[in-house]
Amino acid sequence: MAMTLFGFCALATLTHPVFSPVSVAGAAEDWPALKLKKPAKLHASASAASTVTEIVWKNEICIWLDKRDVWVKVRMKKNGHVGWIHQSYLAPAITTATVAK
């Protein structure tokens, strides 16, 4: 399942996932938007043992910043908080901008 979401290229090069970036207000155009599939913990670093800085909820939108192994560094759209979320909690965001294309 991780291979479907992030694709082989992303895992090999630690760059953006292979799905197309979408427009989200306040986000750089080249950074893809992601959506939470279920509630998740936003961690201070890329480790389950790291400090949990907040709980983020299903369907919240975040912006992809970086990737380390199975952890994705994101910026939450609603409050700008930055942290790490396990990739299994994330899916490509579908926005009206994506549908219009």
RAKA-V996043 format. One line per field, one symbol per residue. ss: DSSP state (a for helix, b for strand, c for the rest). burial: b if it has 16 or more other ideal C-beta (glycine too) atoms within 10 Angstrom, else e. A space follows every 10 residues. Layout:
ss=???
burial=???
This chain:
ss=caaaaaaaaa aaaccccccc cccccccccc ccbbbbcccb bbbccccccc cbbbbbcccc bbbbbbbbcc bbbbbbcccc cbbbbbaaab bbcccaaaaa c
burial=eeeebbeeeb beeeebbebe bbebeebeee bbbbbbeeeb bbbeebeeee eeeeebeeeb bbbbeebeee bbbbbbbeee ebbbbbbebb bbbeeeeeee e
